[in-house]
Amino acid sequence: MSTSKIDAACAGTFAFDDDMVVNRLGFGMMQLTGPGFYGPYPEPDDAEALVRQAAVWGVNFFDTADSYGPWYATQYLTLGLQGLADTSNIFVSDKIGFKREGPDEWVVNGKPERLRQRFLESLDKQGRDSADLVFLHRIDPHYAMSAQLGVFADLKKEGKIKHIGVSQANLQQLKGAMAFTQIDAVQNLYNVGRHAREDDLLKFCEQQHIAFVPWFPLGGKGLALADNPDIKAVAAAHDATPAQVMIAWLLQRSPVILPIPGTTSEQHLKQNIMAAQIKLSDAEMEQLNGVEKKIGR
Protein backbone atom coordinates (compact mmCIF):
# COMPACT_ATOMS: atom_id res chain seq x y z
CA MET A 1 0.00 0.00 0.00
CA SER A 2 1.29 3.44 -0.92
CA THR A 3 2.37 5.64 1.97
CA SER A 4 2.95 8.80 -0.04
CA LYS A 5 -0.37 10.47 0.65
CA ILE A 6 -2.27 11.00 3.89
CA ASP A 7 -5.52 12.60 2.83
CA ALA A 8 -9.08 11.73 3.87
CA ALA A 9 -10.22 13.01 0.48
CA CYS A 10 -9.00 9.67 -0.94
CA ALA A 11 -12.16 8.17 0.60
CA GLY A 12 -14.40 10.11 -1.78
CA THR A 13 -17.13 12.51 -0.81
CA PHE A 14 -20.78 12.65 0.27
CA ALA A 15 -22.99 15.66 -0.35
CA PHE A 16 -25.42 16.54 2.43
CA ASP A 17 -26.57 19.43 0.27
CA ASP A 18 -25.21 21.76 -2.41
CA ASP A 19 -23.29 23.76 0.18
CA MET A 20 -21.81 20.94 2.25
CA VAL A 21 -19.80 18.11 0.74
CA VAL A 22 -17.71 16.07 3.20
CA ASN A 23 -14.91 13.58 2.83
CA ARG A 24 -16.48 10.21 3.63
CA LEU A 25 -13.84 9.18 6.16
CA GLY A 26 -14.62 11.04 9.37
CA PHE A 27 -13.48 11.05 12.98
CA GLY A 28 -15.47 9.91 16.02
CA MET A 29 -14.82 11.65 19.33
CA MET A 30 -16.12 9.04 21.80
CA GLN A 31 -12.69 7.64 22.74
CA LEU A 32 -11.41 11.07 23.77
CA THR A 33 -13.04 10.79 27.19
CA GLY A 34 -12.25 9.06 30.48
CA PRO A 35 -12.65 5.37 31.41
CA GLY A 36 -16.04 4.03 30.42
CA PHE A 37 -16.45 7.08 28.16
CA TYR A 38 -17.05 9.14 31.29
CA GLY A 39 -15.14 12.09 32.65
CA PRO A 40 -12.24 13.98 31.09
CA TYR A 41 -9.57 12.57 28.81
CA PRO A 42 -6.29 12.30 30.78
CA GLU A 43 -4.38 14.48 28.29
CA PRO A 44 -6.74 17.21 27.03
CA ASP A 45 -4.04 18.98 25.01
CA ASP A 46 -3.33 15.74 23.15
CA ALA A 47 -7.04 15.34 22.36
CA GLU A 48 -7.22 18.84 20.91
CA ALA A 49 -4.02 18.28 18.92
CA LEU A 50 -5.43 15.04 17.48
CA VAL A 51 -8.50 16.90 16.23
CA ARG A 52 -6.30 19.48 14.54
CA GLN A 53 -4.12 16.81 12.96
CA ALA A 54 -7.16 14.99 11.62
CA ALA A 55 -8.28 18.20 9.94
CA VAL A 56 -4.80 18.77 8.50
CA TRP A 57 -5.00 15.29 6.98
CA GLY A 58 -8.29 16.10 5.27
CA VAL A 59 -10.90 15.00 7.80
CA ASN A 60 -13.76 17.49 7.68
CA PHE A 61 -16.53 15.36 9.23
CA PHE A 62 -16.35 15.07 13.03
CA ASP A 63 -18.88 13.23 15.18
CA THR A 64 -19.54 13.97 18.85
CA ALA A 65 -22.37 13.78 21.43
CA ASP A 66 -23.40 15.56 24.59
CA SER A 67 -23.11 12.20 26.40
CA TYR A 68 -19.43 11.66 25.55
CA GLY A 69 -17.91 12.59 28.86
CA PRO A 70 -20.50 14.12 29.14
CA TRP A 71 -19.45 17.25 27.24
CA TYR A 72 -15.71 16.61 27.37
CA ALA A 73 -15.45 15.26 23.81
CA THR A 74 -17.37 18.28 22.53
CA GLN A 75 -15.04 20.57 24.48
CA TYR A 76 -11.90 19.02 22.96
CA LEU A 77 -13.43 19.10 19.50
CA THR A 78 -14.34 22.76 19.84
CA LEU A 79 -10.92 23.79 21.14
CA GLY A 80 -9.15 21.67 18.55
CA LEU A 81 -11.07 23.22 15.68
CA GLN A 82 -10.40 26.70 17.06
CA GLY A 83 -6.74 26.12 16.31
CA LEU A 84 -7.39 25.90 12.57
CA ALA A 85 -6.91 28.81 10.20
CA ASP A 86 -10.09 27.97 8.28
CA THR A 87 -13.06 25.91 9.50
CA SER A 88 -15.50 26.81 6.74
CA ASN A 89 -15.44 23.27 5.35
CA ILE A 90 -15.76 21.51 8.73
CA PHE A 91 -18.98 19.55 9.29
CA VAL A 92 -19.87 18.47 12.85
CA SER A 93 -22.54 15.96 13.78
CA ASP A 94 -23.90 15.96 17.32
CA LYS A 95 -26.15 13.52 19.18
CA ILE A 96 -28.66 14.17 21.96
CA GLY A 97 -30.77 11.69 23.90
CA PHE A 98 -28.71 9.88 26.53
CA LYS A 99 -28.28 10.69 30.22
CA ARG A 100 -24.97 9.59 31.74
CA GLU A 101 -24.93 8.38 35.34
CA GLY A 102 -21.40 6.97 35.46
CA PRO A 103 -18.76 5.05 33.50
CA ASP A 104 -20.34 2.74 30.89
CA GLU A 105 -23.81 3.77 32.12
CA TRP A 106 -26.09 5.02 29.35
CA VAL A 107 -29.71 5.88 30.13
CA VAL A 108 -32.01 6.82 27.26
CA ASN A 109 -33.84 10.08 27.92
CA GLY A 110 -35.89 11.51 25.06
CA LYS A 111 -38.02 13.86 27.12
CA PRO A 112 -38.73 16.61 24.59
CA GLU A 113 -37.97 19.48 26.97
CA ARG A 114 -34.64 17.90 27.87
CA LEU A 115 -33.71 17.28 24.23
CA ARG A 116 -34.15 20.96 23.45
CA GLN A 117 -32.27 22.07 26.55
CA ARG A 118 -29.32 19.75 25.91
CA PHE A 119 -29.11 20.72 22.26
CA LEU A 120 -29.02 24.43 23.04
CA GLU A 121 -26.42 23.81 25.73
CA SER A 122 -24.29 21.83 23.28
CA LEU A 123 -24.59 24.56 20.66
CA ASP A 124 -23.51 27.12 23.23
CA LYS A 125 -20.49 25.03 24.28
CA GLN A 126 -19.42 24.83 20.64
CA GLY A 127 -19.83 28.58 20.20
CA ARG A 128 -21.97 28.07 17.12
CA ASP A 129 -25.20 29.63 15.89
CA SER A 130 -26.42 26.42 14.26
CA ALA A 131 -25.60 22.72 14.07
CA ASP A 132 -24.70 20.95 10.84
CA LEU A 133 -26.29 17.64 11.83
CA VAL A 134 -27.97 16.43 15.02
CA PHE A 135 -28.98 12.83 15.71
CA LEU A 136 -31.65 11.67 18.09
CA HIS A 137 -29.19 9.40 19.90
CA ARG A 138 -31.86 6.82 20.70
CA ILE A 139 -35.62 6.70 20.23
CA ASP A 140 -37.06 6.71 23.75
CA PRO A 141 -40.12 4.41 23.95
CA HIS A 142 -41.53 6.52 26.79
CA TYR A 143 -42.31 9.41 24.43
CA ALA A 144 -43.90 9.58 21.02
CA MET A 145 -41.28 9.61 18.29
CA SER A 146 -43.11 12.56 16.74
CA ALA A 147 -42.63 14.52 19.97
CA GLN A 148 -38.92 13.73 20.12
CA LEU A 149 -38.22 14.48 16.47
CA GLY A 150 -40.60 17.41 16.66
CA VAL A 151 -38.07 19.15 18.88
CA PHE A 152 -35.42 18.84 16.18
CA ALA A 153 -37.89 19.83 13.45
CA ASP A 154 -38.81 22.98 15.38
CA LEU A 155 -35.12 23.81 15.89
CA LYS A 156 -34.57 23.35 12.17
CA LYS A 157 -37.39 25.81 11.44
CA GLU A 158 -35.71 28.23 13.83
CA GLY A 159 -32.50 27.94 11.80
CA LYS A 160 -30.56 26.19 14.58
CA ILE A 161 -30.27 22.77 12.88
CA LYS A 162 -29.41 22.17 9.23
CA HIS A 163 -29.78 18.37 9.07
CA ILE A 164 -31.52 15.79 11.29
CA GLY A 165 -30.56 12.17 11.88
CA VAL A 166 -31.65 9.15 13.91
CA SER A 167 -29.39 6.64 15.64
CA GLN A 168 -29.92 2.90 16.06
CA ALA A 169 -33.26 3.00 14.23
CA ASN A 170 -34.62 0.10 12.20
CA LEU A 171 -36.11 0.48 8.73
CA GLN A 172 -39.67 0.84 10.02
CA GLN A 173 -38.62 3.49 12.52
CA LEU A 174 -36.67 5.37 9.87
CA LYS A 175 -39.67 5.45 7.55
CA GLY A 176 -41.81 6.58 10.48
CA ALA A 177 -39.35 9.33 11.32
CA MET A 178 -39.38 10.52 7.71
CA ALA A 179 -43.12 11.09 8.05
CA PHE A 180 -42.41 13.75 10.70
CA THR A 181 -39.40 15.51 9.24
CA GLN A 182 -36.65 15.16 6.68
CA ILE A 183 -34.01 12.66 7.80
CA ASP A 184 -30.57 13.10 6.25
CA ALA A 185 -28.51 10.57 8.22
CA VAL A 186 -28.68 7.32 10.17
CA GLN A 187 -26.07 6.21 12.72
CA ASN A 188 -26.26 2.49 13.51
CA LEU A 189 -24.00 -0.30 14.70
CA TYR A 190 -22.39 -1.67 11.52
CA ASN A 191 -19.09 -3.36 10.75
CA VAL A 192 -17.66 -6.35 8.92
CA GLY A 193 -18.66 -8.63 11.81
CA ARG A 194 -22.17 -7.21 12.39
CA HIS A 195 -24.05 -5.94 9.38
CA ALA A 196 -26.63 -8.40 7.97
CA ARG A 197 -29.56 -7.10 10.00
CA GLU A 198 -28.85 -3.56 8.78
CA ASP A 199 -28.33 -4.31 5.07
CA ASP A 200 -31.94 -3.63 4.06
CA LEU A 201 -31.79 -0.33 5.93
CA LEU A 202 -28.54 0.51 4.14
CA LYS A 203 -30.13 -0.17 0.74
CA PHE A 204 -32.99 2.15 1.62
CA CYS A 205 -30.50 4.84 2.64
CA GLU A 206 -28.81 4.46 -0.74
CA GLN A 207 -32.13 4.91 -2.52
CA GLN A 208 -32.98 8.01 -0.49
CA HIS A 209 -29.44 9.49 -0.42
CA ILE A 210 -29.34 9.27 3.37
CA ALA A 211 -25.90 9.19 4.96
CA PHE A 212 -25.23 5.93 6.85
CA VAL A 213 -22.73 6.49 9.67
CA PRO A 214 -21.54 3.23 11.29
CA TRP A 215 -20.69 3.28 14.96
CA PHE A 216 -18.18 0.70 16.21
CA PRO A 217 -16.88 0.52 12.62
CA LEU A 218 -13.95 -1.61 13.80
CA GLY A 219 -16.07 -4.02 15.83
CA GLY A 220 -16.15 -2.65 19.35
CA LYS A 221 -16.21 -4.80 22.45
CA GLY A 222 -16.51 -8.57 22.24
CA LEU A 223 -15.77 -9.17 18.53
CA ALA A 224 -11.94 -9.21 18.36
CA LEU A 225 -12.18 -8.72 14.61
CA ALA A 226 -8.49 -7.80 14.36
CA ASP A 227 -7.71 -11.49 15.04
CA ASN A 228 -10.14 -12.86 12.47
CA PRO A 229 -8.22 -15.05 9.98
CA ASP A 230 -10.11 -13.78 6.91
CA ILE A 231 -9.51 -10.15 7.81
CA LYS A 232 -5.86 -10.85 8.63
CA ALA A 233 -5.39 -12.63 5.30
CA VAL A 234 -6.77 -9.72 3.31
CA ALA A 235 -4.71 -7.30 5.39
CA ALA A 236 -1.52 -9.26 4.69
CA ALA A 237 -2.23 -9.19 0.95
CA HIS A 238 -2.32 -5.39 1.07
CA ASP A 239 0.50 -4.90 3.58
CA ALA A 240 -2.13 -3.27 5.78
CA THR A 241 -3.54 -3.65 9.28
CA PRO A 242 -6.83 -5.44 9.98
CA ALA A 243 -8.34 -2.09 11.06
CA GLN A 244 -7.40 -0.56 7.70
CA VAL A 245 -9.07 -3.44 5.86
CA MET A 246 -12.25 -3.03 7.91
CA ILE A 247 -12.38 0.67 7.04
CA ALA A 248 -11.73 -0.07 3.37
CA TRP A 249 -14.54 -2.64 3.41
CA LEU A 250 -16.96 -0.04 4.77
CA LEU A 251 -15.97 2.54 2.17
CA GLN A 252 -16.49 0.04 -0.67
CA ARG A 253 -19.64 -1.48 0.82
CA SER A 254 -21.76 1.56 -0.08
CA PRO A 255 -21.23 5.11 -1.36
CA VAL A 256 -23.46 6.47 1.43
CA ILE A 257 -21.37 4.95 4.25
CA LEU A 258 -19.34 7.51 6.22
CA PRO A 259 -17.06 5.63 8.65
CA ILE A 260 -16.07 7.54 11.79
CA PRO A 261 -13.28 5.49 13.42
CA GLY A 262 -12.06 7.07 16.62
CA THR A 263 -8.63 6.83 18.19
CA THR A 264 -6.39 8.34 20.83
CA SER A 265 -3.24 7.81 18.78
CA GLU A 266 -1.84 9.94 15.96
CA GLN A 267 -0.26 6.82 14.45
CA HIS A 268 -3.62 5.04 14.35
CA LEU A 269 -5.26 8.18 12.98
CA LYS A 270 -2.72 8.17 10.16
CA GLN A 271 -3.36 4.49 9.46
CA ASN A 272 -7.13 4.99 9.49
CA ILE A 273 -6.92 7.78 6.94
CA MET A 274 -4.52 5.83 4.73
CA ALA A 275 -7.05 2.97 4.65
CA ALA A 276 -8.91 5.00 2.01
CA GLN A 277 -6.12 4.10 -0.42
CA ILE A 278 -6.84 0.36 -0.19
CA LYS A 279 -8.80 -1.08 -3.12
CA LEU A 280 -10.30 -4.46 -2.30
CA SER A 281 -11.05 -6.90 -5.11
CA ASP A 282 -14.52 -8.37 -5.62
CA ALA A 283 -13.22 -11.67 -4.25
CA GLU A 284 -11.86 -9.96 -1.15
CA MET A 285 -15.14 -8.13 -0.59
CA GLU A 286 -16.98 -11.45 -0.76
CA GLN A 287 -14.51 -13.00 1.65
CA LEU A 288 -15.06 -10.15 4.11
CA ASN A 289 -18.83 -10.21 3.58
CA GLY A 290 -18.80 -13.76 4.92
CA VAL A 291 -17.00 -12.96 8.17
CA GLU A 292 -20.21 -12.32 10.12
CA LYS A 293 -21.68 -15.71 9.19
CA LYS A 294 -18.48 -17.51 10.11
CA ILE A 295 -18.31 -15.98 13.57
CA GLY A 296 -21.98 -16.78 14.15
CA ARG A 297 -23.39 -13.25 14.46
Protein Blocks (a to p, Z undefined) as FASTA:
>chain_A
ZZkbccfklnopadfblklccdfbdcdfklmccehhiajdfblmlmmmmmmmmmmnopab
dcddfkgoghmlmmmmmmmmmmpfblklpccdddehiacfbehiacddfbfklmmmmmmm
mmmmnopabdfbdcdfbacfkbcfklmmmmmmmmmmnopafbdcdehiafklmmmmmmmp
ccfbdcddddfklmklmmmmmmmmmmnopacddehklnpaoklmmlpmklmmmmmmnopa
fklmmmmmmmmmpmkbccdbddfbfklmmmmmmmmmpccdfklmmmmmmmmmmnoZZ
